[in-house]
């Protein structure tokens, strides 16, 4: 199975190869030959990076940092 990366050309609506490997594969396909494809959009990496940073921030915020002894009690114990 070949994985192609295609880019939509805005003026004409054509899908063009985005990588040299995709171009090589498309050149190997004969004119008039049918190919079947399942199209998916690539996820936005910057959005996912921000989302997981937000999850980490929430986890760090709500994770307890101390034990059952408060800092005031700890000072009293250690003297």
N, C-alpha and C positions, 0 to 999 in steps of 0.2 A: 504494500500500500504506500503510495506516495503522499507526502504532506506538502501542500503548496501554500505559499503566502502570496496573496493577490491584493492589489490596491485598486480602488475604484477611481477612474479618471473622471473628474467632475464635469468636464465639458460634454463628453459623449456618453458617459455611463458605462464605458468598457472596463472590464477587469483586466489589469495588466500584472505581469509577474513582478513581485517585489524583491526577489532574490535571484541571483544567477542560477541557482539550482532549480528554482521554479521555472525559469525561462528555458533551461535545458530540457526539462520534462515536457513542457508544452511544445517545444520544437520536435520532440520525438513522436508526438501524437499526429496521426495522419489527418489530412483535411477531410471533413465529413465523418470522422470517427466519433462515436458517442462516448462520453465519459460521464460517470455518476459521481456526485459530490454531496457531502453534508457540510454546509457552511456554518461557521461559528465566528463570532466576534472575539477578538483578543481582549482580555481583561486589562483594565487600566492599572498599571503597576504602581503608579504614584498614589492612587486612591487606596489600594490594598495596603500599602506601606503605612499610610496615615491611619487607616482603620485598625491595623494591628498595634500600632503605637497607642491608640486610644484604648484598646483592650488592655494593654500592658499598664497604662496609667491607672485605669479603673482597678485592676488587680492589685497594683502596688498601694493604692489608696485604701482599699477595703481589707487588705491583709493585716491582721494584728501584728504589731511590732514588739509588744511587750508580753509579759506573762501575766499571772494573776497578782503579782506584786507590783504596786505602782512605784513610780520613781521616788516619791516622797518616802514610802516605806523602805525602799532599797537604801536610801541615804541614812535612814534611822538604823537599819541593820548593820551597814558597813561602818557607820560612825563618823 
